[in-house]
Amino acid sequence: MTQIDAMNKKRHVSLKDIATELGVSISTVSRALKGSSEISPEMIDRIKTLAKEWNYRPNPFAISLLKDTPRIIGIIVPDIVTHFYSSIISGIEDVATQNGYFVIITSSYEQYEREKQCVDHLVNTRVEGIIACLSQETKDYSHFKALADSSIPVIFFDRVCLTDLFSSVVADNIASAKLVTLHLLDHHFKRIGFIGGSNHLEIVKQRKHGYLEALREKGIPIERELVICEKMTYEEGREATRKLLALPHPPDAIVAMNDTLAFAALKEIKQQHLRIPEDLALVSYTDELHACYVEPNLTAITHQTYKMGEAACHLLLNQLREGGEIKQVVIPTQLQIRESSVK
């Protein structure tokens, strides 16, 4: 293996690495990278060329290297405000703190470009590893693939990718979607609609698969017009519900992919003066706290979100300490039956 290959395999290239390679002092490298007039143009060019070749990134915590270097884990979530993500963050943070780590929390705001920025910021901050949930927009995973190539461990949760490269923590998506659909069928609802997110997301594919599996098991014909998978936003949820209710033969029940879509559906159903569950049953996912505060209370699949966060952090810490095999951890869910699905 060449020196360049060795540097490419390192997680972080230091000023010392560059200085040693070129036979100059660390301070010379530092000043050259800042374009100091005290360093010759030829040396500046050599140092900057090597720094670029070795993918050198400046360390904002360089001053602290003389003391105790902080141990940091990065977190990327689609948003911070929902109970679902904040509970997962709590699980991660508690395990991290118990093991002497700080956490830095970033949000992609469901945007691919923001997600890439989050990755760059965390790597530049010299995190030891990253725990992430994909944004809805993300279809290209090259920014995460680059982390694997740089030996920076990543653990995904909920919305995952590249499962051959990264460990992950997910809910039992297929089984839970099948369970909640069977619940509706057992309560004599026959035309069940499904509102989901973008089809490129694995979590959407799995939950839709569970829904379809339940219909097949009960011998219910699959009707494509009852399945609408767009973005997981409030407005898209209302529009999907309008489309379902405008069908010549509208559904008598709806499975919503998450609470955002469920609350959007709830609003639209009430806007059209329909009763839940008498005219139309509605069930949801993730079971945010306010699922019990709306009228009627929503039947929902409950995630063990705090446990998901704990499991994700344990996976990351084990990988940092021991490396080891890729693992896919499935956390069971529970069906909470409430007023919105039982006549």
N, C-alpha and C positions, 0 to 999 in steps of 0.2 A: 504494500500500500504506500503510495506517495505521500509526501508531506501535505500536499493540497487535499488529497482524498481524506487524510486524517483530520484536517481542519474542517472539511465539509461534514464529517461525521460528528464533530463535537457539537454540543448543544449551543455553546456560546464561545465565540472567538474573543480573546482578550487583547488589550494593548501589548501585554507581555509577549503573547504569541507572535504578533507582527514584529515587535522589536527584536526578538530572538532570531527570527527568520532573516531579517535584514542586517543584523549585527549593529543595531543602534540602541540608544536608551529609550525607556518608556516615555520619558518626557519629550524626546524628539518626535516620537510617533504622535503623541497627544497634540503637540504644537503644529505638526505638519497637517494633521486632519482638520485643524482650525484655520489652516492657511497662513500661519505665522510668517512674517517677513524675515524672521531670524533663521529660517530653514531654506535651503536652496530650492529653486523650482524643480530641479531634477529629483531631489530627494522627496519633495512633496508628491511629485507624480508617481514615484516608485511606491511610496507608502499608500497613497490613495488607490492605486491600481491593485495592490495586494489586498487591501481592506475590502474592496469591492469583490475581488475574486474569492475571498474567504467568507464573504457575507457577514462582515463585521457590523455589529450594531452597538451604538454607544450605550453605556450603562448609567441610567440616572441615579443609581445608588452607589456610584463609584466611591464617593467620600466615605460611605459606611463600610467599605471593604477593609479598612484599617481596624474596624471594630468588629462587632458581631453582625454578620450579614443576615438581613431578615430573610426568613423562609416564607415564600409567598405562593399561593395557589390562585389562579385566575378563574373567574366564572363568567360565562356568557349566556344570558337569557334573552328571550324575545321581548319580554317586558318585565318590569320590577313590581308593578302595582298590584297584580292579581294575587289572590291568596295562594293559588296553585304554585306559582314560582317562588313567592316569598317563603312558603313553608319548606320547599325543597332547599332553598338557600340556607334556611335556619339549620336544617339537618347537616348540610355540608359544613357550615361555619362551626357548629358545635364540635364535630369530629376533628376538623382542622385545628381548632383552638386547643383541644385536648392533646394534640400531637405536636404542638409548638409551631403551628403555621398561622400566618395571616391570610385573609382572603381579599381579593380585589374584585368587585362586582361590576360588570359592564352589561349594557343592553343594546341589542341590535335593532330594537324597535321594529322587528319583523322585516328588516331590510337587508338584502344581500351585501350591498356596499358597506353598510354600517357594521355588519358582521365581520367583514374582512378587516375593517379598521380596528375593531375590538381585538382581533387576533394580533395585528401588528403592535397595538399599544401594549398588550399583555406580554408579548415576546420582548419588546423593548424595555419593559419593566423587569425583565429577568425572572418571570414566574417559573417555578419548577415544573408545573404542569397545568393543564386547563380542563375544566369541566364545562360542557357546553350543550345547549339545546338549539337545534337549527332554526333559522328564521323561515317563515313561510315562503320567501322568495328564493331560497337557496336551492339551486339545481347543480351548480358547479362546486365541487368539493376540493379543488386544487389547493386552496389556502390551508385546508386541514391536512391534505396529503403532504404538503411541504413540511408540516410539523413532524409528521412521521419520519420523513426523510432526514430531519434534523434531530431525531431521537428525543423530541419533546413529547411526553405522554399526554394523550387526550382521552377523556372519558365522556361519552355522550349519554344524555338521558332524554326520555320521552320521544323526541324527534331525532332519529339517529341516521347515520350513514357509514359507509365503508366498514362494515362489521367484520371484514377479514383483517382490518388493520387496527381497529379500536374496540375496546371493551365498552359496554353500554348497560344502562339500567332502564328498563321499560315496564309498562303495565302489561297485563295479560290481555292485549287488545282484541285478538280474535275471539277468545273465550268469553270475554265480558260483553262484546257486541252481540255475540250469539245469545248469551244469557238474557240480556235486556230485551232482545227481539222476541225470544221465546216467551218471556214474561208477558209481553203484549199479546202474542198469539194465544196464550193460555187464558187470557182475559177477554177472548173473543173479538179482538181487533184483527181484521183480515187484510186491509190495504194499508200497509205500513210504509211511509216515506222515510228517506234517509237524507239528511243534510250534512255534508262533510266539507273538508278543505280540499286544497289542490291535490290532484291525483298523483303528482310526483312524490309526495310525502309518503314514506313507508307506513306511518301511523294511520293515515287515511286508507291506504290499501288494506291494511290488516283489519281495521274496524268495519270497513265495507264488506270484506270477506266474511267476517263473523255474522254480519247481518244477513248476507245472502245465504250463508250456510244454514241458518235457522229457517229461512223460507223454504229452502230445498228439503230440509228434514221434515217439515210439516206439509210438503206437497203444495206449497203456495206458488203460483206462477210468478216469475220475475218480470217486472215491468220497468223498463229503463226510465220512463218518464217520472217514476217515483224516486229516482236517485239523482240528486243535484249536488255536485262537488265543485265548489268555487273557492274563493278565499274565505278564511275563518274570521270575518269581520261582522260587525253588527248590521251594517247596511246590506251586505251580501246575504246575511241570514234572513233579513226581512224580505228581500227580493226572492230568495229561494222559496220561502213560505208562500208568498203571493203566487208564484208559479204553480206550486202544488195545489193550492186552494182553487186556482182558476181552471184546473183540469176538468174535463167533462165528468170524470169519476174521481173526485178528490180522495186523498187518503183519510182514513179514520184514526190514524196515529202517526206520529213523527218521532224518529230517533235523531237527536241533534248531536253532532260530533263533540261539541264542548259547550260550556255554559254561555259563552258569548252568542253562539248560534241559537241556543235554547231560549235565552232571554229575548233575542230578536224575534224568534218564532212566537213566543208568548205574547209580545206586543202586537204583532200582526194579527194573530188569532183573535185577540180581544178587540182590535181595531175593526175586525169584520163581524163583531158581535156574535162570535161563536163561543160555546161553553166548553171548558176543560174540566173533566174528561168526557162529559156527556156527548158532545159533538165531535171532539177530537182529543185523543190522548197525546201527551208530550213527555218524553223522557230525555235526560241529559247525561253528560259526562263531567267528571272532575269534582262535582258536588261542592262548589264554592259555598261559603257560609251562608250567603244570601239566598241559596236555593230553598232554605226553610223560611225566608222572610217574605217571599212573593206569594200571591194568591192565585191559584192553589199552590201548596208546597209541591216542589218538583221531585218526582222519582228520578234517581240519579245513580250512576256508577261512581262509587267513592274510591279515590286513589289514596294510598298510604304515602302521601307526599313527603312527609318528614323522613320516613324510612327510605324513600327513594334517594333523598339527599345524603343520608348517612351511608347508604350502600355505594353511591357514586364516589364519595370521598374515600371510603375504605379501599375501593378498587384502585383509585389513583395513588394512594399512599403505598399500597402493596406493590404497585408497578414501579414507583420511585425507589423503593427499598430493594425489591427483588427482581424486577422485570417480570418475566414469566409469560404465561399463555394469555391469549385474548379470551375474555369471558363475557357472556351475555346473560345478565341477571334479570329475571322476570319477577316483579313484585305483584302479588295477587291483589285484586280489587274486590269490592263488595257491592251488592245491589241494595240500595236503600229505597224501599217501596213507600211512596207517599200518595197524596191525593190525586196527582195529575195523571195517573195511569190506571186507576181502579174505579169503575163505575159503582 
